[in-house]
Amino acid sequence: MGQQPNVQLGIEDLPRAVPHPAPARRWAPSRPGDLGSPGEVPWGGAFGTPGPDTGYALRLVASREWTLEPGEDRHDVEAALGALMSARASRFGRAPTAVDAQVAELLLGLRSDGGEAPSGPAGARVRMVPGIAHDAAARRSLVASVDPDLLTADPATVRREVASGRDPFAS
């Protein structure tokens, strides 16, 4: 119907847009396992130390080259490196980086930075890594066996400690 010229309409008389769909309702946890805030995320013990974007470790590891012992599977070595890198990065509260890859390679006796690999940890790698890619408990055990101070040390310190004969997996 047309507007009569003698009736003036105000802004309040005009049609209002209705949001479709309606605004979201506020969410609140209602089940026992729901977490309501980041502070409620379990930490430590069997839950480990969560870190952001730990899957990026596997992407970093995929582009690196090493000389493996006969019978070693690259997939298992990548999984072990990814677990060590993720554990190291989560201790610092960040995503894995290339420095984490260097430290993990040194701990497992792999070549890093174009230099020679320390020979000591290679035996531990051959003993601990087979089948680790498909065994989450073995990856947790590997990470738990590393000295936390050595895991968070810089690459030069790790190289020096491993070259001096220290077993990184004797904690």
N, C-alpha and C positions, 0 to 999 in steps of 0.2 A: 504494500500500500504506500502510496506516495506521501510525502511530508506536506502538511498544510503550511502555507506560508505564515499564518498568524501564530503558530505554536513554535516557540523556541525550545530547542533541546540543549540540555547541559551535558557535560562530559559524563556525569553519573547516569544519564539516561541511555547512553550508547551501549551497544552489545559488548560484553566482555569476553575475551578469549579464555577458554578453559584448557588447562594443560592436559594433553593426552600423551601418554598415560599420566596418572596422578603422580605427584612427588613421592619419592621413596619414603617408606616409613623407617624410623630409627630402628636399628638392629641391636639386639642385646642377646648375649649367650644364654641359652636355655637348657642345653644338655650338659652333662658332666664333663665331657671331653672338649667342649668349645672353649677357645681362648679368647678373652675379651680385650687384651692389650699385649703389646710386645713384652712387657714385664712379666707376663704369665707364661712365657715360653720356657719349657723345661731346659735346664742347663747343667752340664757336667754329668758325671757318673755314666750310666748306660746311655744317656742322651747325647753325650759328647759335647763338643763346643761348636754350635752352629755358626756358619759364616755365610756371607752373601755370595751368591753366584759361584759356588764351589765347582759346579760342572764345567766352568771355563778352564779348569786345570786340564781336563781331557783334551780340550781344543789346543792348548799350548803344547801338550805332550805329543800330539799327533804329528806335529811338524818337525820334531827333533830327531836327530840321528844318533845311534849308538852302535857299538860293536858288542853283540851279545855272545854269550858262551854257547857252545853246541848243545842243542836240546832245549834252549830257552825259547819261550814264546813271547813275541813282542806284545801281544794282547795282555799277558800277565804282567809284564814289566810296566806297561802304560797304566794299568790299574793300580799297581803299587805306587808308582810315581804320583798319580792323581790323588791317592789317599794321603800320602805324605805332604804334598803341596797344599791340599785342602786343609789339613790339620794345622800346618804352619800358618797359612793365611788367616784362618779363623782365630788363631791366638792373637793376631794383630787386629782383628775385627774388619777385615777387608777381603776382597776377592783375590784369587791367586794371580801371581805375576811371574815374569821370567826369572826373577831372583829366587822365588820359591822353587821353580824348576831346577835351578842350579844347585840349590841346597839338597833337594831330593835326589838328584843325580849323584852328588857327592856321597850322600848317605848310603846309596845303593851300589856305589863303586862304578858308576858310569862316567863316560867322558863328558866334561862340561867346559864351555868357553874355549873349545879347540885345544885344550890341554890334555894331558894324560889323566886317565882315571886312576884314583887311588886303588891299589890292589887289594887291600884288606877287606873291604866290605863286599867284594865280588863273591867271596865264598858264602857270606851270609845271604846274599841275593839269590844265589843258586839254591840255597837250602830253604829260604822262606817264601820265595815268589811263585814257584810252580802251582798253578791252579787257583791263584789268589783272585783272578778276575771274576770267578764265579762263586766266591766264598766271602761273604760280607764279614763273617766272624774272623776270618784270617786277616782281612784288611784292618779290622779294628785291633787285632792282636799285634800286627806289624806296627801300627801307629803307637800303640801303648808301650811297645818295647823300646822305643827311641827315647833317649834322655831328653826331657823337655828343654833344658838349657841349650843342648846342641841343636835341637829342632828350630829354636828361635834365633840362633846365632847367625852372623853374616857369613857369606860363602868363604871368605878368606879364613875365618876362624874354623869353620867346619873342615876345610881342606887341610889346615894345619893339624887339627886334632886327629883326623883320620889318617893323615900321613905319619903321625907319631905312633900309630899302632893302636889307638883307642878304638874299641868296638862300639859303633854307634847304637847297636841293638842290645847292649848289656846294661839295662837299667834296673 
